[in-house]
Amino acid sequence: MPQPVPPPEPPSIVSTSQPGEFAPLAASTPTLFSVSTRTMQTGAVAAPTPPETLPPESSSSISIPKRSAVLLGSPISVGHSVVGAKQPLAKNPNYENKTQPVKEQAAAPVLQKSLSVSQLPSVEQQPKEPPPEPNPAQSEDDRLSPLPPSEGTGRESEDRLPLELPPETPRESDTPVSPSPLEGEPWSEEELVPVSPPRKTQTQQPSPVTPTTGSNGSVVELTSDRQEYEVDRQVVTAEGDVLLRYQGSVVDADRVQLNLPNRIVVGEGNIALKRGAQTIRGDRLEYFFAQDSGFVLNASGEIYQPTAGTDFSGPLPNDTRAFARPLSDRILANQPLSNISSPGGFGAVFGAGRTIQNQSAFQQGGTLNRLRFQADRIDFDSEGAIARNVRFTNDPFSPPELEVRADTARFRRISPLVDEITSTNSRLVFDQGFSIPIFQDRRLIDRREREPGIVTFGYDDGDRGGVFAERTFQLISTDKILFRVTPQYFIQKAITEGDYIDPSVFGVRSRLDATLSPTTTLRGTAVFTSLDPEEIAEDELRASLRLRQTIGTRYPHTLNLEYSYRDRLFNGSLGFQTVQSSIGAVLTSPVIPLGNTGINLNYQAGAQIINADTDRIDLLDPVRTNNRVTLNRYQGSATLSRAFTLWRGEALPATPTEGLRYTPVPIVPYLQLTTSATGVYSGYSSSDTQASLSADIGLQGQIGHFSKPFLDYTGFNISLSQVARNGTSPFLFDRLVDTKVLYAGITQQIYGPFRAGFQTAISLDTGDSISTDYFLEYSRRTYNVILRYNPVLELGSISLRINDFNWLGNPDPFPGSGVRPVIQGVPATD
């Protein structure tokens, strides 16, 4: 039997030896085989090992398959050695004139399901191996070629690969021959594991190992039904329920190719990229990990705007949250559509005591939590995304009732509270038919307060002469400062006076919001009801400046330091009143629940210097130009309230044909009894006081679900307020004159999405109507149109509202009117 050949000194450069220089080695001599030919290398010879018996080298039965790069078995973390540079080969005498290169065989397919592979080290991460020489056969196309295996990938066609290895003992001719370790290094246990499936024994179970990471500390985890690894190109091909995780991103696909050195992923078939709360689906995905960019073809998905900025931005190197295990989109896709909500929904309005108690759209807006989109192609990076031929909607159902279509659209994060969408050739489409162009190519998704509508129409017979139109422009929009200007045009006044360009038919209102700290804000407003210089100074300007400080955390109180000029108030039977000027401070509490009693408490206290009209002759100068007087006022008020639910029904399922047919939230029928008591005390520097105690009791509820086409909804409220008063205010704007007031309202579905109703307040002392609102509404799940008119206040409005978008309803009773009601001598805060 031949003896092992002692290892020669490792040469620095291995040159090709001539056939006559060496005698043929016996078949049993340990050798190092090339991955591309059947001849032996002459340079690197392994350390002496016990003799082995191998088939004769000239035997046609010898099989030298390429060394498998991924061992079969349970999920393990695998680090792959790299074959050294190609060296000159010794020629076998039997094949001296017949040497034919063997077709490079693909790595053995990994058939163990759910194999988790940590990121494999690149060539540069193998310091113990000599660097390979440049391979001219490996071109730039080897960066990542997502071609089928039969198209030049150097692997066998997949249709010839067995789906699973037979459970039999491998023959010697089928046993892969692996390259020898470097001189002086022992064989690892992994090198000795046979290719056939191991038996399930205690010793066969892999022990936990530390995942191999790249140079930047990142880890790639790949799980699938089948996997292949190409050693030369370091490309992993996975098929069947592929799940790839990397730095907080999850990629689902039917087939994925992963290029480890270049960190590129190409996925095909039912692709889903999930990052945080953002989801992008499509037919094909190319994702560049290093640049955190890529594209998706035939894309669709959702944008969750509260976390869009942090989800789209790449994680910091030391951010441990990047290694969390987010849910796969396959899991989420199997869940039924649920948790459909609208912050501006119906239930938040009942019992609020507003003018129209059954209509939340006037006072409360929503937040655009989630947008659905669909596009032919989406290119994304850490800054945002660009989509082509895109459609997006706030409707969770298809076909959407309302959607925006555009040729191109770009989503970009501006600040933590503001996102930007810029588009080209955009239009608004209603019910897949009627569409109107959108001339505003730039839109902001803003978590701050915003006003609705591109153009808003209103009615104000007192200051603006009737019907007017307005539009808001944002001149300054930063993280801490927001400055808006709203030009107004008084349409009815211009037609009546016959002068369409006179400065008196134009107006403007502006608003400044500044965030000085997380608990401190500054708000300034100015309203010009005429641009005629002669009218502005005395009668056509209203302004206010308010510094708001939040105090406390559990029950945060609000301290307002404010100055106002010509504040417009409505005091019941006394009508409109103007406070010429006031300066002072007001402390307002939140609604505080008193234990488990169900009773709620809220209060406020303030001190102000006020200049306003009075009818007290003893307070006026004998010679005067007006009836205004300046006094100090000290005021405090407190309210206790409790509601008793008498009956509560069940809401319909949140589906487009049942609970969400005409409303953004399913309607819950109920009947409720409301009670409240309010005490107010006001003291003035004129030694006058006004104290009052009121009791309110009412009944409110709603019947039906607003799902059927005819008379399936009725909302109503009725309440009685009785006030006991002691003393009289010297001012007119806060004087309490209505001691018995009846409030009543009804909202009725007429047909389909149309609802009509009214809300009124009647003074039982005089029998006169204090205020009455009439409205007609066209209500859909995603939007509604409301026509509203108040003949007593001579105010009205027409508004288009998009449900769940971050557009607040009018904070004032009507857009741009600047009117605040006075309730029991206390002006309402805006």
C-alpha positions in Angstrom: 0.0 0.0 0.0 1.4 3.5 -0.8 2.5 5.6 2.0 1.3 9.2 2.5 3.5 11.9 0.9 4.9 14.3 3.4 3.8 17.9 2.8 6.3 20.1 0.9 7.2 23.6 2.0 4.3 25.9 1.0 5.6 27.9 -2.0 4.9 31.6 -2.3 3.9 31.2 -5.9 2.9 27.8 -7.3 3.9 27.2 -10.9 2.7 24.5 -13.2 4.8 21.3 -13.1 5.6 19.2 -16.1 4.2 15.7 -16.2 7.7 14.1 -16.1 8.8 15.9 -12.9 6.6 13.8 -10.6 5.6 10.2 -10.5 1.8 9.6 -10.6 0.4 9.5 -7.1 -1.6 6.6 -5.8 -5.3 6.9 -5.6 -5.2 6.7 -1.8 -3.1 9.8 -1.4 -5.1 12.7 0.1 -5.4 15.4 -2.5 -7.0 18.7 -3.0 -9.4 18.8 -6.0 -10.3 21.8 -8.1 -14.0 22.7 -8.3 -13.9 22.8 -12.1 -11.7 19.9 -13.3 -11.0 16.3 -12.3 -7.2 16.8 -12.1 -5.2 17.2 -9.0 -3.4 20.3 -7.7 0.3 20.1 -7.0 0.9 23.0 -4.7 -1.2 22.7 -1.6 -1.0 19.2 -0.1 -2.8 18.4 3.1 -1.2 17.3 6.3 -0.5 13.6 6.8 -3.7 11.7 7.6 -4.4 8.0 8.0 -4.3 6.1 4.7 -7.6 6.0 2.8 -8.7 3.8 -0.1 -10.1 5.6 -3.1 -11.1 4.4 -6.5 -8.4 4.5 -9.1 -8.0 7.9 -10.5 -8.5 6.6 -14.0 -11.8 4.9 -13.1 -14.8 6.3 -14.9 -16.9 5.7 -11.8 -15.3 8.5 -9.7 -17.5 11.4 -9.0 -16.1 14.7 -7.8 -19.1 16.8 -7.1 -18.5 20.4 -5.9 -18.3 20.8 -2.2 -21.7 21.7 -0.7 -21.7 25.1 0.9 -24.8 24.6 3.1 -25.0 21.4 5.2 -28.2 19.7 5.6 -30.0 19.4 8.9 -31.7 21.7 11.4 -31.3 25.5 11.1 -27.8 26.5 11.9 -25.6 29.5 11.4 -23.1 28.6 8.6 -19.8 30.2 7.7 -18.4 29.1 4.3 -14.8 28.7 3.5 -13.6 30.1 0.2 -11.7 28.0 -2.3 -8.3 29.4 -2.9 -7.0 30.9 -6.1 -6.8 28.7 -9.1 -3.4 27.1 -9.3 -1.6 25.2 -12.0 -2.7 21.6 -12.1 -0.8 18.4 -12.4 -1.8 16.3 -15.4 -2.6 12.7 -15.0 -0.8 10.5 -17.5 -3.9 8.6 -18.3 -5.6 11.9 -19.3 -2.6 13.7 -20.6 -4.1 14.2 -24.1 -7.7 13.7 -23.1 -8.3 16.1 -20.3 -11.8 17.6 -20.5 -13.1 20.0 -18.0 -16.1 18.7 -16.1 -19.1 21.0 -16.2 -19.2 22.9 -12.9 -21.9 21.3 -10.8 -24.2 23.4 -8.6 -24.1 23.2 -4.9 -26.3 20.5 -3.5 -29.8 21.9 -2.9 -30.8 22.3 0.8 -34.1 20.5 1.2 -34.5 20.9 4.9 -37.5 23.2 5.4 -37.3 26.5 7.3 -33.5 26.7 7.2 -32.4 29.9 8.8 -29.1 31.2 7.4 -27.2 34.0 9.0 -25.4 36.3 6.7 -22.5 34.5 5.1 -19.1 36.0 5.2 -17.8 37.6 2.0 -14.4 36.8 0.5 -12.9 39.7 2.3 -13.8 38.2 5.6 -11.6 35.1 5.2 -8.2 36.3 6.5 -6.8 32.8 6.7 -7.3 32.1 3.0 -4.9 33.5 0.4 -6.7 36.1 -1.8 -8.0 34.7 -5.0 -6.6 35.9 -8.3 -9.0 37.8 -10.6 -11.3 35.4 -12.4 -12.0 36.6 -15.9 -15.0 34.3 -16.1 -16.7 36.3 -13.4 -18.0 39.5 -15.0 -20.0 42.4 -13.7 -23.1 40.4 -14.5 -22.3 38.2 -11.5 -23.3 41.0 -9.2 -26.6 39.4 -9.2 -28.2 37.7 -12.1 -31.8 36.7 -11.4 -31.9 34.4 -14.3 -33.4 30.9 -14.1 -30.8 28.2 -13.2 -30.7 27.0 -16.7 -29.5 30.3 -18.1 -25.8 30.4 -17.3 -25.8 30.4 -13.6 -23.4 27.4 -13.4 -25.9 25.2 -11.8 -28.0 22.2 -12.9 -31.4 22.9 -14.1 -33.8 23.0 -11.1 -36.2 20.6 -12.7 -33.6 17.9 -12.4 -32.8 18.5 -8.8 -34.4 16.0 -6.4 -37.0 17.4 -4.1 -35.6 15.4 -1.2 -32.6 13.1 -0.7 -33.4 9.4 -0.4 -32.7 8.0 3.1 -29.9 5.6 2.1 -26.3 5.4 2.9 -24.2 7.3 0.3 -21.8 5.4 -1.9 -18.2 6.3 -1.9 -18.5 7.6 -5.5 -21.3 9.9 -4.4 -19.5 11.3 -1.4 -18.4 14.9 -2.1 -14.7 15.5 -1.8 -14.0 18.7 -0.1 -10.9 20.9 -0.2 -8.4 20.2 2.5 -8.0 22.6 5.3 -4.9 24.8 5.5 -1.7 23.3 6.7 -1.7 22.7 10.4 -5.4 23.1 10.8 -7.6 20.1 11.9 -10.7 19.0 10.0 -13.8 20.5 11.5 -16.7 18.4 12.5 -18.9 20.1 9.9 -16.4 19.0 7.2 -17.0 15.4 8.2 -20.8 15.5 8.1 -22.1 13.4 5.2 -24.3 14.9 2.6 -27.1 12.5 3.1 -29.7 13.4 5.7 -28.3 12.6 9.2 -30.0 10.3 11.6 -31.9 11.9 14.4 -29.5 11.3 17.3 -28.5 13.4 20.2 -25.1 14.0 18.8 -26.5 15.1 15.4 -28.3 18.1 16.9 -26.4 21.3 16.2 -25.5 23.4 19.1 -26.3 27.1 19.3 -23.8 29.2 17.5 -23.3 33.0 17.2 -24.7 34.2 13.9 -22.1 35.3 11.4 -22.3 39.0 10.8 -21.0 41.3 8.1 -18.6 44.1 8.5 -21.3 46.4 9.7 -22.7 44.0 12.2 -25.8 43.3 10.3 -27.4 39.8 10.1 -29.4 38.3 7.2 -31.8 35.6 8.2 -33.2 33.5 5.4 -35.9 30.8 5.8 -37.5 28.8 2.9 -38.5 25.3 1.8 -35.4 24.9 -0.5 -32.1 26.7 -0.7 -29.0 26.6 -2.9 -25.7 28.4 -2.4 -23.1 29.1 -5.2 -19.7 29.3 -3.7 -18.0 31.2 -6.5 -20.6 34.0 -6.8 -21.8 33.7 -3.1 -25.4 33.8 -4.2 -28.1 32.1 -2.2 -31.2 31.0 -4.1 -34.3 30.2 -2.0 -37.6 28.9 -3.1 -40.9 28.1 -1.5 -42.4 30.4 1.2 -39.3 32.5 1.4 -38.9 34.7 4.4 -35.9 37.1 4.6 -35.2 39.3 7.6 -32.7 42.1 7.6 -32.4 45.2 10.0 -36.1 45.3 10.8 -37.3 44.6 7.2 -39.1 41.4 6.2 -39.3 40.2 2.6 -41.9 37.5 1.7 -41.7 35.9 -1.8 -42.0 32.7 -3.7 -38.4 32.9 -4.9 -35.5 35.0 -3.7 -31.9 35.4 -4.8 -29.5 36.9 -2.3 -26.1 38.2 -3.3 -24.1 38.3 -0.1 -21.0 40.4 -1.1 -23.1 43.1 -2.7 -26.1 42.8 -0.4 -28.7 42.7 -3.1 -32.0 40.8 -3.0 -34.1 39.9 -6.0 -37.5 38.5 -5.3 -40.1 37.1 -7.7 -43.7 36.0 -7.2 -46.1 37.4 -4.6 -43.5 39.8 -3.2 -44.2 41.6 0.1 -41.7 44.0 1.7 -42.8 44.9 5.3 -40.9 47.5 7.2 -42.4 48.6 10.5 -46.0 49.4 9.8 -45.4 50.0 6.1 -46.1 47.3 3.5 -45.3 47.2 -0.2 -46.4 44.2 -2.3 -45.7 43.4 -6.0 -44.6 41.0 -8.6 -40.9 41.7 -8.6 -38.6 43.3 -6.0 -35.0 44.4 -6.2 -33.6 45.6 -2.9 -30.1 47.0 -2.2 -29.5 46.6 1.5 -26.4 48.8 1.6 -28.1 51.7 -0.1 -31.4 51.0 1.6 -33.1 51.4 -1.8 -34.8 49.4 -4.5 -37.9 49.1 -6.6 -41.1 47.1 -6.9 -43.1 46.3 -10.0 -46.9 46.2 -10.1 -46.9 47.5 -6.5 -49.6 47.9 -3.9 -49.7 48.3 -0.2 -50.3 50.7 2.7 -48.7 53.7 4.3 -49.2 54.2 8.0 -48.3 57.9 8.3 -47.7 58.2 12.1 -44.6 56.0 11.7 -43.8 56.5 8.0 -40.7 58.6 8.7 -39.0 56.3 11.1 -40.0 53.2 9.1 -38.6 54.5 5.8 -35.4 55.8 7.4 -32.6 53.3 7.9 -31.7 52.2 11.4 -28.7 53.5 13.3 -25.7 51.1 13.6 -26.3 50.8 17.4 -30.1 50.7 17.2 -31.0 47.4 18.8 -34.6 47.7 17.6 -33.4 46.9 14.1 -32.9 43.3 15.1 -36.4 42.8 16.4 -38.5 40.2 14.6 -41.3 42.0 12.8 -44.3 40.0 11.7 -44.3 38.5 8.2 -46.8 39.9 5.7 -48.0 36.4 5.1 -49.3 36.3 8.6 -51.0 39.7 8.4 -52.4 39.0 5.0 -54.4 36.0 6.4 -56.1 38.2 9.0 -59.5 39.6 8.1 -59.8 43.4 7.7 -60.4 44.8 11.2 -59.7 47.7 13.5 -61.4 50.1 11.1 -61.8 53.4 12.9 -62.4 57.0 12.2 -61.4 59.6 14.9 -64.0 61.9 13.5 -66.8 59.4 14.0 -70.4 59.8 15.1 -70.1 58.7 18.7 -67.9 61.6 19.8 -70.5 64.3 19.3 -73.5 63.3 21.3 -73.6 65.2 24.6 -71.0 67.7 23.5 -73.5 70.6 23.8 -72.5 72.1 20.4 -74.9 73.9 18.0 -75.7 70.7 16.0 -75.2 68.0 18.5 -75.8 65.1 16.0 -73.1 66.2 13.6 -69.5 65.6 14.5 -68.2 66.8 11.2 -68.5 70.4 12.1 -66.4 70.3 15.2 -64.2 67.2 15.0 -61.7 66.1 12.4 -59.9 62.9 11.9 -56.4 61.7 11.4 -55.2 60.1 8.2 -53.8 56.9 9.8 -53.4 54.8 6.7 -53.4 55.2 3.0 -53.8 52.4 0.5 -51.9 52.7 -2.9 -51.4 51.0 -6.1 -48.8 51.8 -8.8 -47.1 50.3 -11.8 -43.7 50.8 -10.3 -42.4 52.2 -7.0 -38.8 53.3 -6.4 -38.0 53.7 -2.7 -35.1 54.7 -0.5 -34.5 56.0 3.0 -35.9 59.4 2.0 -39.3 58.2 0.8 -40.7 56.7 -2.4 -41.6 57.6 -6.0 -44.6 55.9 -7.7 -45.7 55.9 -11.3 -49.3 55.7 -12.5 -50.4 55.7 -8.9 -53.7 55.6 -7.2 -54.2 56.1 -3.4 -57.2 56.2 -1.2 -58.2 56.4 2.4 -61.0 53.8 1.8 -60.1 50.4 3.3 -62.4 48.6 0.8 -62.3 48.1 -3.0 -63.5 49.6 -5.3 -62.9 52.8 -3.3 -65.5 55.4 -3.1 -62.9 58.2 -3.3 -59.4 58.0 -4.7 -56.7 60.3 -6.0 -55.1 59.3 -9.3 -51.8 60.7 -10.6 -49.2 60.0 -13.3 -46.4 60.3 -10.7 -46.3 60.8 -7.0 -43.5 61.2 -4.5 -43.8 60.6 -0.7 -41.2 62.5 1.3 -40.7 63.0 5.1 -40.3 66.7 5.9 -40.5 66.7 9.7 -41.7 64.4 12.5 -45.2 65.9 12.1 -45.3 66.6 8.4 -45.1 64.4 5.3 -45.2 65.7 1.8 -46.9 64.2 -1.3 -46.1 65.8 -4.7 -47.9 64.6 -7.8 -48.4 65.3 -11.5 -51.7 65.4 -13.4 -53.6 64.4 -10.2 -57.4 64.2 -10.1 -60.0 63.3 -7.5 -62.3 60.4 -8.6 -65.7 59.7 -6.9 -67.2 56.3 -7.1 -65.0 55.2 -10.0 -66.7 57.7 -12.3 -67.0 61.4 -11.8 -63.6 63.1 -11.4 -62.4 66.6 -10.9 -58.8 67.8 -11.5 -56.7 68.8 -8.6 -54.6 71.8 -9.4 -52.6 71.6 -6.2 -49.7 69.3 -6.9 -48.2 69.4 -3.4 -50.1 68.1 -0.4 -49.1 67.8 3.2 -50.0 65.0 5.5 -49.9 67.0 8.7 -50.5 65.7 12.3 -51.0 69.3 13.3 -54.4 71.1 13.2 -55.4 72.0 9.6 -58.5 73.4 8.0 -60.5 71.5 5.4 -61.0 72.1 1.8 -59.2 73.6 -1.2 -61.9 76.3 -1.5 -64.5 76.9 1.2 -67.7 78.8 0.8 -69.4 80.5 3.7 -72.2 82.8 4.6 -71.9 85.8 6.9 -74.5 88.6 6.5 -73.1 90.7 9.3 -69.4 91.3 8.5 -69.1 90.0 4.9 -72.4 90.9 3.3 -73.6 87.3 2.6 -71.9 84.5 0.6 -68.1 84.5 0.5 -65.3 82.2 -0.7 -61.9 81.6 0.9 -58.8 79.5 0.5 -55.9 78.9 2.9 -52.2 79.2 1.9 -49.3 78.1 4.1 -46.6 80.7 3.9 -44.3 79.2 6.6 -44.4 75.6 7.6 -41.6 74.2 9.8 -41.4 71.9 12.7 -42.1 74.7 15.2 -43.8 77.5 13.2 -46.9 77.4 11.0 -48.1 80.6 9.4 -51.3 80.6 7.3 -53.0 83.3 5.3 -56.6 82.9 4.0 -57.7 85.4 1.4 -61.5 85.9 1.2 -63.8 87.3 -1.5 -67.3 88.5 -0.6 -69.3 87.2 -3.6 -72.7 88.4 -2.6 -71.5 91.8 -1.4 -69.7 92.4 -4.7 -72.8 91.5 -6.7 -75.1 93.7 -4.5 -72.8 96.7 -4.7 -71.9 96.2 -8.3 -68.2 96.6 -7.8 -66.2 93.4 -8.1 -62.7 94.8 -7.5 -63.3 97.3 -4.7 -61.1 96.7 -1.7 -64.1 96.5 0.5 -65.2 93.2 -1.1 -61.9 91.5 -0.2 -60.9 90.2 3.2 -58.1 88.2 4.7 -57.6 86.2 7.9 -54.2 84.9 9.1 -53.1 82.6 11.8 -49.7 81.9 13.4 -49.0 78.8 15.4 -45.6 78.4 17.1 -44.4 75.6 19.4 -42.0 77.1 21.9 -41.6 73.9 23.9 -43.4 70.5 24.2 -45.9 72.2 26.7 -45.9 75.8 25.4 -47.6 77.1 22.3 -48.2 80.6 20.9 -51.2 81.4 18.7 -51.9 84.7 17.0 -54.8 85.5 14.7 -55.8 88.5 12.6 -59.0 89.0 10.6 -59.6 91.8 8.1 -63.2 92.0 6.9 -62.3 94.8 4.5 -59.1 95.9 2.8 -60.2 99.5 2.5 -57.6 101.5 4.5 -60.2 103.8 5.9 -62.3 101.0 7.3 -59.5 98.8 8.8 -58.5 100.8 11.8 -61.8 101.0 13.7 -64.4 98.4 12.4 -62.8 95.9 10.1 -60.0 94.4 12.2 -60.1 91.6 14.8 -57.0 90.1 16.4 -55.8 88.0 19.3 -52.6 86.7 20.7 -52.6 83.7 23.1 -49.8 81.9 24.9 -50.9 78.5 26.1 -49.0 76.5 28.7 -49.9 73.0 29.7 -49.5 72.2 33.4 -49.4 68.7 34.9 -49.3 65.3 33.3 -52.1 63.1 34.8 -54.7 65.8 34.5 -53.1 68.5 32.4 -54.5 71.9 32.9 -54.2 74.7 30.4 -53.0 78.2 31.4 -53.9 80.8 28.7 -52.3 84.3 28.7 -54.2 86.2 26.1 -54.9 89.5 24.5 -57.8 90.1 22.1 -59.0 93.0 20.0 -62.6 93.3 18.9 -63.6 89.8 20.0 -66.9 88.7 18.5 -69.3 86.9 20.8 -72.9 85.7 20.7 -74.9 85.9 24.0 -78.2 84.2 23.4 -81.2 86.6 23.3 -78.8 89.6 23.5 -77.4 88.6 20.1 -73.9 89.6 18.8 -71.7 91.5 21.2 -68.2 92.9 20.6 -65.5 93.0 23.3 -63.3 95.9 22.2 -60.2 94.6 24.1 -59.3 92.3 26.9 -56.1 91.1 28.4 -55.6 88.5 31.2 -55.1 84.9 32.1 -57.5 81.9 32.2 -56.8 78.5 33.7 -58.9 75.6 32.3 -59.1 72.0 33.6 -59.6 68.8 31.6 -62.6 66.6 32.2 -61.8 64.8 35.5 -63.6 61.6 36.4 -64.5 61.4 40.1 -63.5 57.9 41.0 -65.9 55.2 39.8 -69.0 57.3 40.3 -69.4 58.1 36.6 -69.5 61.8 37.5 -67.2 64.1 35.5 -65.8 67.5 36.7 -64.3 70.4 34.8 -63.7 74.0 35.9 -62.0 77.2 34.9 -60.9 80.4 36.6 -59.6 83.7 35.1 -58.7 87.3 35.7 -59.0 89.9 32.9 -59.1 93.6 32.1 -62.0 94.2 29.7 -63.1 97.1 27.6 -66.7 96.5 26.3 -70.1 98.0 25.9 -72.4 98.6 28.9 -75.8 100.1 29.4 -75.0 101.3 32.9 -75.1 105.1 32.8 -73.4 105.4 36.2 -70.3 103.8 34.7 -70.1 106.0 31.7 -68.6 109.5 31.3 -71.0 112.3 30.7 -69.2 113.3 27.5 -68.3 110.2 25.4 -67.9 108.9 21.9 -69.1 105.4 22.7 -70.7 103.3 25.5 -67.6 101.3 26.4 -66.2 100.9 29.9 -63.0 99.3 31.2 -63.3 97.0 34.2 -61.5 94.2 35.9 -63.3 90.9 35.9 -62.6 87.8 38.1 -64.5 84.7 37.1 -64.7 81.1 38.2 -67.0 78.2 37.0 -67.4 74.5 37.6 -69.5 71.8 36.0 -70.5 68.3 37.2 -72.0 66.0 34.7 -73.1 62.4 34.4 -74.7 60.3 31.7 -76.9 57.2 32.2 -77.1 54.7 29.4 -80.7 53.4 29.3 -80.3 51.1 26.3 -77.5 50.1 23.9 -77.8 48.1 20.7 -75.3 46.3 18.5 -73.4 47.8 15.6 -73.4 46.1 12.2 -70.2 44.4 11.0 -67.6 46.9 9.6 -68.2 45.9 6.0 -68.8 48.2 3.0 -72.4 46.8 2.6 -73.4 46.9 6.2 -72.0 49.0 9.0 -69.8 51.2 6.8 -72.2 51.8 3.9 -72.8 55.5 4.5 -70.7 56.3 7.6 -67.0 56.1 8.5 -67.7 54.1 11.6 -70.5 51.6 12.4 -73.4 53.2 14.2 -74.4 51.8 17.6 -78.0 52.5 18.5 -78.5 53.7 22.1 -80.6 55.8 24.4 -79.0 58.0 27.1 -80.1 60.2 29.9 -77.8 63.2 30.5 -77.6 65.4 33.6 -75.3 68.3 34.6 -75.0 71.2 37.1 -73.0 74.4 36.5 -72.1 77.1 38.9 -70.5 80.5 37.8 -69.3 83.4 39.8 -68.1 86.7 38.3 -66.8 89.7 40.2 -66.1 93.2 38.7 -64.0 96.1 39.8 -67.2 98.2 39.8 -68.3 96.1 42.9 -70.9 94.3 40.8 -71.2 90.5 41.0 -73.1 87.9 38.9 -73.6 84.4 40.3 -75.7 81.6 38.8 -76.4 78.0 39.3 -78.0 75.9 36.5 -79.3 72.4 36.2 -79.7 70.5 32.9 -81.4 67.2 32.1 -81.8 65.7 28.7 -82.4 62.6 26.6 -80.5 61.8 23.5 -80.0 58.7 21.3 -80.0 57.2 17.9 -82.1 54.5 16.2 -81.1 52.4 13.2 -77.7 51.7 11.5 -77.8 54.0 8.5 -77.2 51.0 6.3 -80.6 50.4 4.5 -81.6 52.8 1.7 -84.6 54.3 3.4 -85.4 55.7 6.9 -82.7 53.5 8.6 -81.4 56.3 10.9 -82.9 58.8 13.3 -80.8 60.8 15.8 -82.4 63.1 18.4 -81.7 65.1 21.5 -83.8 67.2 23.8 -82.8 68.9 27.0 -84.0 71.6 29.5 -81.8 74.1 31.3 -83.0 76.0 34.3 -80.8 78.8 35.8 -81.0 80.6 39.2 -79.2 84.0 39.0 -78.1 86.5 41.6 -76.8 89.9 40.5 -76.2 91.3 37.0 -73.1 91.9 35.0 -72.3 95.5 34.0 -71.3 94.3 30.6 -73.7 93.1 27.9 -71.5 90.4 26.4 -71.6 88.1 29.5 -74.9 89.2 31.1 -77.2 86.2 31.9 -80.7 86.9 30.6 -81.9 83.4 29.4 -82.9 81.5 32.6 -85.0 78.8 31.0 -83.8 77.3 27.7 -85.1 74.3 25.7 -82.7 72.6 23.4 -83.9 70.1 20.7 -82.6 68.6 17.5 -83.2 65.7 15.1 -81.3 64.1 12.2 -83.2 61.9 9.8 -82.1 59.7 6.9 -84.2 60.6 3.9 -83.0 58.2 1.2 -79.7 56.5 0.7 -76.8 58.8 1.8 -79.0 61.9 2.3 -79.7 63.1 5.8 -81.5 66.3 6.9 -82.1 67.8 10.3 -82.1 70.8 12.6 -80.9 71.9 16.0 -82.6 74.7 17.9 -82.4 76.6 21.2 -85.6 78.4 22.4 -85.8 80.8 25.4 -88.9 79.9 27.4 -88.8 83.3 29.1 -89.6 85.1 25.9 -90.7 82.2 23.6 -88.2 83.4 21.0 -85.7 81.2 19.2 -82.1 81.9 20.3 -80.5 80.0 17.5 -81.5 77.4 14.9 -79.4 75.5 12.5 -80.7 73.7 9.4 -78.6 71.3 7.5 -78.6 68.8 4.6 -75.9 66.2 4.4 -74.7 63.8 1.7 -72.8 61.2 3.7 -70.5 58.5 2.4 -68.0 56.2 4.1 -65.0 58.3 2.9 -66.4 61.7 2.4 -69.5 63.9 3.0 -70.9 67.2 1.7 -72.8 69.4 4.1 -75.0 72.4 3.5 -75.7 74.4 6.7 -77.7 77.6 7.4 -78.6 79.6 10.5 -81.3 82.3 9.8 -81.0 83.7 13.4 -77.2 84.2 13.2 -77.4 84.8 9.4 -74.5 82.4 8.9 -74.1 79.4 6.7 -71.6 77.1 5.0 -71.1 74.5 2.4 -68.2 72.1 3.1 -66.6 69.0 1.6 -65.0 66.8 4.2 -62.7 63.8 3.7 -63.2 61.3 6.5 -60.2 60.3 8.5 -57.9 62.8 6.8 -56.2 65.2 9.2 -58.5 68.0 8.4 -60.3 69.5 11.5 -63.8 70.6 11.0 -64.5 74.3 11.6 -63.3 75.2 15.1 -65.7 78.2 15.0 -69.4 77.6 14.5 -68.9 78.7 10.9 -65.7 79.0 8.8 -64.2 82.5 9.1 -67.0 84.0 11.2 -65.0 84.4 14.4 -68.1 84.0 16.5 -67.9 82.4 20.0 -71.0 81.6 22.0 -71.5 82.8 25.6 -72.9 80.0 27.8 -74.2 81.2 31.2 -72.0 84.3 31.1 -68.8 82.3 30.2 -67.4 82.7 26.7 -66.6 79.4 25.1 -62.9 78.7 24.4 -61.8 77.8 20.9 
